[in-house]
Amino acid sequence: MVPQPMLPTGDETSAITDAGLAQLTDLTHLETLNLKGTQVTDAGVQAFEKAMPKTKVER
């Protein structure tokens, strides 16, 4: 199993935007991404899911 990178948790997650989400597409082994409480838009999620179809996105 490949170790997962540490992503922000708690209050700092609200600072994640569409631009920040797009930078996560380099994390090819990312399995799940929780975007609850973030500033990511529906369009940002759609673009991420298109680029990372194997990653489960939770909102």
Contact map, one row per residue, 1 for C-alpha under 8 A:
11100000000000000000000000000000000000000000000000000000000
11110000000000000000000000001000000000000000000000000000000
11111000000000000000000000000000000000000000000000000000000
01111100000000000000000000001100000000000000000000000000000
00111110000000000000000000000000000000000000000000000000000
00011111000000000000000000000000000000000000000000000000000
00001111100000000000000000000000000000000000000000000000000
00000111110110000000000000000000000000000000000000000000000
00000011111110000000000000000000000000000000000000000000000
00000001111110000000000000000000000000000000000000000000000
00000000111111000000000000000000000000000000000000000000000
00000001111111110000000000000000000000000000000000000000000
00000001111111110000000000000000001011000000000000000000000
00000000001111110000000000000000000011100000000000000000000
00000000000111111000000000000000000001100000000000000000000
00000000000111111111100000000000000001110000000000000000000
00000000000000111111100000000000000001111000000000000000000
00000000000000011111110000000000000000111001100000000000000
00000000000000011111111000000000000000000001000000000000000
00000000000000011111111100000000000000000000000000000000000
00000000000000011111111110000000000000010001000100000000000
00000000000000000111111110000000000000000001001100000000000
00000000000000000011111111000000000000000000000000000000000
00000000000000000001111111100000000000000000000000000000000
00000000000000000000111111110000000000000000000100110000000
00000000000000000000001111110000000000000000000000000000000
00000000000000000000000111111100000000000000000000000000000
00000000000000000000000011111100000000000000000000010000000
01010000000000000000000000111110000000000000000000000000000
00010000000000000000000000111111100000000000000000000010000
00000000000000000000000000001111100000000000000000000111000
00000000000000000000000000000111110000000000000000000011110
00000000000000000000000000000111111000000000000000000011110
00000000000000000000000000000001111100000000000000000000111
00000000000010000000000000000000111111010000000000000000111
00000000000000000000000000000000011111000000000000000000011
00000000000011000000000000000000001111100000000000000000001
00000000000011111000000000000000001111110000000000000000000
00000000000001111100000000000000000011111000000000000000000
00000000000000011100100000000000001001111101100000000000000
00000000000000001100000000000000000000111111100000000000000
00000000000000000000000000000000000000011111110000000000000
00000000000000000000000000000000000000001111111000000000000
00000000000000000110110000000000000000011111111100000000000
00000000000000000100000000000000000000011111111110000000100
00000000000000000000000000000000000000000111111111000000000
00000000000000000000010000000000000000000011111111100000000
00000000000000000000110010000000000000000001111111111000000
00000000000000000000000000000000000000000000111111111010100
00000000000000000000000000000000000000000000011111111000000
00000000000000000000000010000000000000000000001111111000000
00000000000000000000000010010000000000000000000111111110000
00000000000000000000000000000000000000000000000111111111000
00000000000000000000000000000010000000000000000000011111000
00000000000000000000000000000111100000000000000010011111100
00000000000000000000000000000011100000000000000000001111110
00000000000000000000000000000001111000000000100010000011111
00000000000000000000000000000001111100000000000000000001111
00000000000000000000000000000000011110000000000000000000111
